[in-house]
């Protein structure tokens, strides 16, 4: 699961299809800074119950967190690299 926080609170979550095991796996999520809240939800992002709007979260992003989801949760896992890539339209 990938979570975006506005500063340190009010996250949006994206459940990836990556499963963690003994082999390398990529967990990917697409996001756009110009999405409306409806577009973010349609792309698979879920707002927490105390979450801000998509626009406000993106404008004040303070933290990105990567955690195993409740389904198939693990005690720990190794995270080797995090990258954010912009793509021009």
Buried (B, 14 or more C-beta within 10 A) or exposed (E): BBBBBBEEBBBBBBBBEBEBEEEEEEBEBEBEEEBEBEEBBEBBBBBBEEBBBBBEBBEEBEEEEBEBBEEEEEEEEEEEEEEEEEEEE
